[in-house]
């Protein structure tokens, strides 16, 4: 509101229910003539790089050279007969009249058909005389992070991961741009890490967290998935650590409390949480023993309770309350009790690692559940070493085929100090994806699959997303574990830079901070670090070097 009374971020609003809440604010909407119904994307014209016909197929194929999200206009059509149009992330999908995820059979008006934005690289039009133009629609955002090695495969993986992620960043961070175009909590959790090493866009994270939180009352898990509710609570605390935004924690707290209370209402009398009718027990697309209480669900719930306790410390402070469940200590105690109980029941003494389910008697060991245990349960170094040797490095344990869990597995490699596994994964796993002419990174990828079968998922031949946000993790992994920049305080008031060459000959890049950035370059002779923000410490070869804004620190690596 402009005039005698002017509105700002200090205002509250309600929906006539007298439930007053802090207003939302966005730098994208500062003009009173703007409608929130029209999101301010940027638009650019896109032209096909190739137009061709295929033997035995009536019509034309338009190849845009890479995956895009674009509105399409088709002209020079006949009005008196329908035109079949199919969108494809692959040529095979565009040519499949039955199973292409997006297709229409429409009558043109005055020789023209207009369609809203969809994901595509290929467009098939049944009329051989058709002409096509497209207008891409993307979020206006600054690419602040960068990474370059001079090694073709690594650099291409990074750039394609960067492009994949940008395509999926819109009003919120979506899972993928073809199929459901939905906001999923575990996808978003990983995407937040990518954002912090690429865009460092606070509002993008906030919009996504708010959309996932939903409304009151809470009667189901977020996205109907047990572990996704836990990831949302963990993400809220990570958001605060990244931005120091106490205002948003106060704003989102009623929803966070409701989600936490709902989760705890589902805990069984023995202290473990189990899936009930209508719940989706996910963890990953992988075979695992989900009988009764599943290991990964207990691990993530304990971490979520710990995160919520920390949120309470910020929101409530030392406020006196008669309700035990309103105190941080209540959640810290419950979290610690669940952790200890999980270690007791799920640790297999003979195997020296953790089993999926103690209730089935199968003693099945999966990578996914042990990786979550490694990262979030708070186990000792001996158990971490056992998990690494007996599970992560054990070819007899079913391999991970989703970029979703490659995100976590590669973190474990790096945290264990393995200096080559990250690059091996980028070259072999992601590199082989690029050899198949991928211009964005897939939702799921098994290198053993060839031909059209690699596009199938969910029981349909082209349902797999070939442009998926969680697949952009190389941006985060290279920024965090090669350039080595990590937040150690609140809003990066303190941060560390621990560079590591790994299996690279050299690299140079930039990691964005909330206020500033860090430049890191390294080869086998010299390490150079320069920060534009205070609070940084370079740590290399057990030596610490304070980072003074604007002054480059040089250390010999020979």
Secondary structure as GFF3:
##gff-version 3
##sequence-region A 1 558
A	DSSP	beta_strand	12	13	.	.	.	ID=ss1
A	DSSP	beta_strand	21	22	.	.	.	ID=ss2
A	DSSP	beta_strand	42	46	.	.	.	ID=ss3
A	DSSP	beta_strand	50	52	.	.	.	ID=ss4
A	DSSP	beta_strand	60	75	.	.	.	ID=ss5
A	DSSP	beta_strand	83	88	.	.	.	ID=ss6
A	DSSP	alpha_helix	91	94	.	.	.	ID=ss7
A	DSSP	beta_strand	102	106	.	.	.	ID=ss8
A	DSSP	beta_strand	113	125	.	.	.	ID=ss9
A	DSSP	beta_strand	131	138	.	.	.	ID=ss10
A	DSSP	beta_strand	146	148	.	.	.	ID=ss11
A	DSSP	alpha_helix	152	168	.	.	.	ID=ss12
A	DSSP	alpha_helix	185	198	.	.	.	ID=ss13
A	DSSP	alpha_helix	202	213	.	.	.	ID=ss14
A	DSSP	three_ten_helix	222	224	.	.	.	ID=ss15
A	DSSP	alpha_helix	226	243	.	.	.	ID=ss16
A	DSSP	alpha_helix	246	265	.	.	.	ID=ss17
A	DSSP	alpha_helix	295	316	.	.	.	ID=ss18
A	DSSP	three_ten_helix	324	326	.	.	.	ID=ss19
A	DSSP	alpha_helix	328	346	.	.	.	ID=ss20
A	DSSP	beta_strand	347	348	.	.	.	ID=ss21
A	DSSP	beta_strand	353	354	.	.	.	ID=ss22
A	DSSP	alpha_helix	367	376	.	.	.	ID=ss23
A	DSSP	alpha_helix	381	387	.	.	.	ID=ss24
A	DSSP	pi_helix	388	392	.	.	.	ID=ss25
A	DSSP	alpha_helix	403	415	.	.	.	ID=ss26
A	DSSP	alpha_helix	421	424	.	.	.	ID=ss27
A	DSSP	pi_helix	425	430	.	.	.	ID=ss28
A	DSSP	alpha_helix	431	435	.	.	.	ID=ss29
A	DSSP	three_ten_helix	451	455	.	.	.	ID=ss30
A	DSSP	three_ten_helix	469	472	.	.	.	ID=ss31
A	DSSP	alpha_helix	473	481	.	.	.	ID=ss32
A	DSSP	beta_strand	485	487	.	.	.	ID=ss33
A	DSSP	beta_strand	495	497	.	.	.	ID=ss34
A	DSSP	beta_strand	506	513	.	.	.	ID=ss35
A	DSSP	beta_strand	516	523	.	.	.	ID=ss36
A	DSSP	beta_strand	526	531	.	.	.	ID=ss37
A	DSSP	beta_strand	536	540	.	.	.	ID=ss38
A	DSSP	beta_strand	543	547	.	.	.	ID=ss39
A	DSSP	beta_strand	553	556	.	.	.	ID=ss40
###
